[in-house]
Amino acid sequence: MKSSSLRPAISPESNVSDRRSGDLWIAVLPLKVQASDSELEVFSESLVDDVTAGLARFPHLRVGSINGIHGTEQRLSPLELLLRYFLYIQQYRPDEHAILRDAFERIVERESSDANAWAALSNLYLHEYVHLINPRENPLERANQAAWHALQADSASQMGWQDFAAVYFYGRDLNAFYPAAERAMAIDPRAGTTCGYLGMLIAFSGQYERGVEIVRRMMALNPHHSGWYYYVLWFGHYRKGEYGEALKVAKQVNTPELFWTHMVQAISFGQLGRLEEARVALEAMRKTFPLPFDEVSVREQLGKWFPETGALDHLFEGLHKAGFGNRLDP
């Protein structure tokens, strides 16, 4: 029996309890389903997916504005700071990164058992390394220590396992990365930020189909997902030489503050021979790239994400066709 054929037996006279909180109406409905244990398990999984996807379609159920949790960071509670952190990871603003890093460092000094604070701090340290946002010395070591503290405080911390896995990935220990990533995703398979991010790393590590499958599932569950999810779909087309499809995906990315957004367009235009458009995108990439815009620096930065030499060389093939290394290098 397919899960779609399982229907809750609810009569018009069913006892419905509800409560109102602002504009949100919550109904609790009793479900009566006659099926085998295996069918009930499939049905319950399908139902949770439907609820998750349904709620994600209502922006007012998400934190929609930073204004509600903006203010003097010292007066914000750890939970308010965590909400502010989740807003930050939608856009990666350097000023917000610095504020949050300092605030979480103060929190863990006062309360060393706050797993969420340690995990958020670990990811902020990782951003120093991977995005060069407000970098300080030894970011990977600090990220590793913070992730370790998060897991000491809560061994089931999904954010902690996510950061632990990411440290392994950027440290090029893929044998440790894969089981840590799978453990993180298993804690909550519907956690879009964690599963989408680790799906991206899995794809970039060389397990392309597996990574793309994970990211597509997270996108289906939440249509308001972050723009960087599209990088994975773009790479899935690009690696197969589907440059037209890759360009269509590249144009859906909505994070202009990241050089990646302009890079994927420049590479796609370059492979398609649309050189004027490629050079416009390449110039935008240069303006948002955090290091000197030369081959050594760009290869070093992209190499953090693509451990396979063949994948990295394929990216540079597109960059060179777009004009990189000709007129735009200083």
C-alpha positions as CSV (number, residue, x, y, z in Angstrom):
1,M,0.0,0.0,0.0
2,K,1.4,3.4,-0.9
3,S,1.6,6.0,1.8
4,S,-0.7,8.3,-0.2
5,S,-3.5,5.7,0.2
6,L,-3.3,6.0,3.9
7,R,-5.8,8.6,5.0
8,P,-6.6,9.8,8.6
9,A,-10.2,8.8,9.5
10,I,-11.5,12.1,10.8
11,S,-15.2,12.7,11.0
12,P,-16.9,16.2,11.0
13,E,-17.7,15.6,14.7
14,S,-14.0,15.0,15.6
15,N,-12.9,16.8,18.7
16,V,-10.7,19.7,17.6
17,S,-8.8,21.7,20.1
18,D,-7.2,24.9,19.1
19,R,-5.5,28.0,20.4
20,R,-4.6,31.3,18.9
21,S,-1.3,33.1,19.1
22,G,-1.3,36.2,17.1
23,D,-2.3,35.2,13.6
24,L,-1.3,31.6,14.0
25,W,-4.1,29.0,14.4
26,I,-3.1,25.6,15.6
27,A,-5.4,22.6,15.3
28,V,-4.8,19.3,17.0
29,L,-6.7,16.5,15.1
30,P,-7.0,12.9,16.2
31,L,-5.9,10.5,13.5
32,K,-7.3,7.0,13.1
33,V,-5.3,4.9,10.5
34,Q,-5.8,1.2,9.9
35,A,-2.6,-0.3,8.5
36,S,0.3,-2.6,9.2
37,D,3.2,-1.4,11.3
38,S,5.4,-1.0,8.2
39,E,2.7,1.0,6.4
40,L,2.3,3.2,9.5
41,E,6.0,3.9,9.6
42,V,6.0,5.0,5.9
43,F,2.8,7.0,6.5
44,S,4.3,8.8,9.6
45,E,7.5,9.7,7.7
46,S,5.4,11.1,4.8
47,L,3.2,13.0,7.2
48,V,6.2,14.7,8.9
49,D,7.6,15.6,5.5
50,D,4.3,17.1,4.5
51,V,4.0,19.1,7.7
52,T,7.6,20.4,7.5
53,A,7.1,21.4,3.8
54,G,3.8,23.0,4.6
55,L,5.0,25.1,7.5
56,A,8.0,26.3,5.5
57,R,5.7,27.9,2.9
58,F,4.5,30.5,5.4
59,P,7.3,33.1,5.8
60,H,5.6,34.6,8.9
61,L,6.4,31.3,10.8
62,R,10.1,32.0,10.3
63,V,12.2,34.7,11.8
64,G,11.7,37.2,8.9
65,S,13.6,40.3,10.1
66,I,16.6,41.0,12.1
67,N,15.0,44.0,13.7
68,G,13.2,42.0,16.3
69,I,16.5,40.7,17.7
70,H,18.8,43.7,16.9
71,G,20.1,45.8,19.7
72,T,22.8,45.8,22.3
73,E,24.2,42.3,22.2
74,Q,25.0,42.2,25.9
75,R,21.3,42.4,26.6
76,L,20.3,39.6,24.3
77,S,19.6,36.2,25.7
78,P,21.5,33.1,24.4
79,L,18.4,32.1,22.5
80,E,18.0,35.6,20.9
81,L,21.6,35.5,19.9
82,L,21.1,32.0,18.4
83,L,18.2,33.4,16.3
84,R,20.3,36.2,15.2
85,Y,23.0,33.7,14.2
86,F,20.6,31.8,12.0
87,L,19.7,35.1,10.3
88,Y,23.4,35.8,9.8
89,I,24.0,32.5,8.0
90,Q,21.5,33.5,5.3
91,Q,23.7,36.4,4.1
92,Y,27.2,36.2,5.8
93,R,27.6,39.9,6.7
94,P,31.1,40.6,8.0
95,D,29.9,43.2,10.5
96,E,27.3,40.7,11.9
97,H,29.9,38.0,12.0
98,A,32.2,40.1,14.3
99,I,29.3,41.0,16.6
100,L,28.1,37.4,17.0
101,R,31.6,36.0,17.4
102,D,32.3,38.3,20.3
103,A,28.9,37.8,21.8
104,F,29.1,34.0,21.7
105,E,32.7,34.1,23.1
106,R,31.3,36.0,26.1
107,I,28.5,33.5,26.5
108,V,30.7,30.4,26.6
109,E,33.0,32.1,29.1
110,R,30.0,32.5,31.5
111,E,28.3,29.2,30.6
112,S,30.6,26.5,29.3
113,S,27.8,24.0,29.0
114,D,25.8,25.8,26.3
115,A,26.1,23.4,23.4
116,N,24.3,25.7,20.9
117,A,26.6,28.6,21.7
118,W,29.7,26.5,21.3
119,A,28.4,25.1,18.0
120,A,27.5,28.5,16.6
121,L,30.9,29.8,17.6
122,S,32.6,26.9,15.9
123,N,30.8,27.7,12.6
124,L,31.7,31.4,13.0
125,Y,35.4,30.3,13.3
126,L,35.0,28.2,10.2
127,H,33.8,31.2,8.3
128,E,37.1,32.9,9.1
129,Y,38.8,30.1,7.2
130,V,36.4,29.3,4.3
131,H,35.1,32.8,3.6
132,L,38.0,34.9,5.1
133,I,35.5,36.8,7.2
134,N,37.3,38.7,10.0
135,P,40.1,36.1,10.0
136,R,42.3,35.5,13.1
137,E,45.0,33.0,13.6
138,N,44.3,29.2,13.6
139,P,40.6,29.3,12.7
140,L,40.4,25.5,12.0
141,E,41.9,24.7,15.4
142,R,39.5,27.0,17.2
143,A,36.6,25.6,15.2
144,N,37.6,22.1,16.2
145,Q,37.9,23.0,19.9
146,A,34.5,24.8,19.9
147,A,32.8,21.8,18.2
148,W,34.4,19.5,20.7
149,H,33.1,21.6,23.6
150,A,29.6,21.5,22.0
151,L,29.6,17.7,21.9
152,Q,31.0,17.5,25.4
153,A,28.0,19.6,26.5
154,D,25.5,17.6,24.4
155,S,26.6,14.5,22.6
156,A,23.5,14.7,20.4
157,S,24.1,18.3,19.3
158,Q,23.4,18.3,15.5
159,M,25.1,21.7,15.1
160,G,28.1,20.3,17.0
161,W,28.4,17.2,14.7
162,Q,27.9,19.4,11.7
163,D,30.8,21.6,12.7
164,F,32.9,18.6,13.6
165,A,32.3,17.1,10.1
166,A,33.1,20.4,8.4
167,V,36.4,20.6,10.3
168,Y,37.3,17.2,9.0
169,F,36.3,18.2,5.4
170,Y,38.3,21.4,5.3
171,G,41.2,19.5,7.0
172,R,41.0,17.0,4.2
173,D,40.3,14.0,6.4
174,L,37.5,12.6,4.3
175,N,37.6,9.2,6.0
176,A,36.5,11.0,9.2
177,F,34.3,13.5,7.4
178,Y,31.8,11.0,5.9
179,P,30.7,9.2,9.1
180,A,30.6,12.5,11.1
181,A,28.4,14.1,8.4
182,E,26.1,11.0,8.3
183,R,25.8,11.1,12.1
184,A,24.9,14.8,12.0
185,M,22.2,14.4,9.4
186,A,20.7,11.3,11.2
187,I,20.0,13.4,14.3
188,D,17.3,15.3,12.3
189,P,17.1,14.4,8.6
190,R,14.8,17.4,8.0
191,A,17.1,20.1,9.4
192,G,17.6,22.1,6.2
193,T,20.6,24.2,7.2
194,T,22.7,21.2,8.5
195,C,21.6,18.7,5.8
196,G,21.9,21.2,3.0
197,Y,25.3,22.3,4.0
198,L,26.7,18.8,4.6
199,G,25.0,17.7,1.3
200,M,27.0,20.4,-0.4
201,L,30.3,19.3,1.1
202,I,29.5,15.6,0.3
203,A,28.9,16.6,-3.4
204,F,32.0,18.7,-3.6
205,S,34.0,15.9,-2.0
206,G,33.3,13.7,-5.0
207,Q,30.1,11.9,-4.0
208,Y,28.1,14.1,-6.4
209,E,24.9,12.2,-6.8
210,R,24.5,11.6,-3.0
211,G,25.2,15.3,-2.2
212,V,22.8,16.6,-4.9
213,E,20.1,14.2,-3.7
214,I,20.4,15.5,-0.1
215,V,20.2,19.1,-1.2
216,R,17.2,18.6,-3.5
217,R,15.4,17.0,-0.6
218,M,16.1,20.0,1.6
219,M,14.9,22.4,-1.1
220,A,11.7,20.5,-1.5
221,L,11.0,20.7,2.3
222,N,11.7,24.4,2.4
223,P,11.1,26.6,-0.6
224,H,12.5,29.6,1.4
225,H,15.9,27.9,1.5
226,S,19.2,29.8,1.4
227,G,20.5,30.8,-2.1
228,W,23.7,28.9,-1.7
229,Y,21.8,25.6,-2.2
230,Y,21.9,26.4,-5.9
231,Y,25.7,26.1,-6.0
232,V,25.3,22.4,-5.5
233,L,22.8,22.0,-8.3
234,W,25.0,24.2,-10.5
235,F,28.0,22.1,-9.9
236,G,25.9,18.9,-10.6
237,H,25.2,20.2,-14.2
238,Y,28.6,21.8,-14.7
239,R,30.6,18.7,-14.0
240,K,28.6,16.8,-16.6
241,G,29.2,19.5,-19.3
242,E,25.6,20.7,-19.2
243,Y,26.6,24.4,-19.3
244,G,23.3,25.7,-20.5
245,E,21.5,24.1,-17.6
246,A,24.3,25.2,-15.2
247,L,23.7,28.8,-16.3
248,K,20.0,28.6,-15.7
249,V,20.7,27.5,-12.1
250,A,23.5,30.1,-11.7
251,K,21.0,32.9,-12.4
252,Q,18.8,31.7,-9.5
253,V,21.4,32.4,-6.8
254,N,20.5,35.4,-4.8
255,T,23.7,36.1,-2.7
256,P,25.5,38.9,-4.6
257,E,27.7,39.5,-1.5
258,L,29.5,36.2,-2.2
259,F,32.1,35.9,-5.0
260,W,30.7,32.4,-5.7
261,T,27.5,33.9,-7.1
262,H,29.4,35.8,-9.8
263,M,32.0,33.0,-10.3
264,V,29.4,30.4,-11.3
265,Q,27.9,32.8,-13.8
266,A,31.3,33.8,-15.2
267,I,32.3,30.1,-15.6
268,S,29.0,29.2,-17.3
269,F,29.2,32.2,-19.7
270,G,32.8,31.3,-20.5
271,Q,32.0,27.7,-21.4
272,L,29.1,28.9,-23.6
273,G,31.3,31.4,-25.4
274,R,29.3,34.4,-24.2
275,L,32.4,36.5,-23.4
276,E,30.9,39.9,-22.8
277,E,28.6,38.6,-20.2
278,A,31.4,36.4,-18.8
279,R,33.6,39.4,-18.3
280,V,30.9,41.4,-16.6
281,A,30.4,38.5,-14.1
282,L,34.2,38.1,-13.7
283,E,34.5,41.8,-12.8
284,A,31.8,41.4,-10.2
285,M,33.7,38.3,-8.9
286,R,36.9,40.4,-8.6
287,K,35.1,43.1,-6.6
288,T,33.7,40.5,-4.1
289,F,36.8,38.3,-3.9
290,P,38.5,38.7,-0.5
291,L,42.1,38.1,-1.7
292,P,44.3,39.4,-4.5
293,F,42.5,38.4,-7.7
294,D,45.2,36.2,-9.2
295,E,45.4,32.5,-10.1
296,V,47.3,31.5,-6.9
297,S,44.8,33.1,-4.5
298,V,41.7,31.9,-6.4
299,R,43.0,28.4,-6.7
300,E,43.8,28.4,-3.0
301,Q,40.3,29.5,-2.0
302,L,38.5,27.2,-4.3
303,G,40.8,24.3,-3.3
304,K,39.3,24.5,0.2
305,W,36.0,23.3,-1.2
306,F,37.1,21.0,-4.0
307,P,39.5,18.3,-2.9
308,E,39.5,16.6,-6.3
309,T,42.1,18.1,-8.7
310,G,40.0,17.3,-11.7
311,A,37.0,19.2,-10.5
312,L,39.2,22.2,-9.6
313,D,40.9,22.2,-13.1
314,H,37.5,22.0,-14.7
315,L,36.4,25.2,-12.8
316,F,39.5,27.0,-13.9
317,E,38.9,25.9,-17.5
318,G,35.7,27.9,-17.4
319,L,37.3,30.8,-15.6
320,H,40.0,31.1,-18.2
321,K,37.5,30.9,-21.0
322,A,35.7,33.8,-19.3
323,G,38.9,35.9,-19.5
324,F,40.4,35.3,-16.1
325,G,44.1,35.8,-16.1
326,N,43.9,38.2,-19.1
327,R,42.8,41.7,-18.3
328,L,41.4,41.5,-14.8
329,D,44.3,40.3,-12.8
330,P,46.2,43.2,-11.1
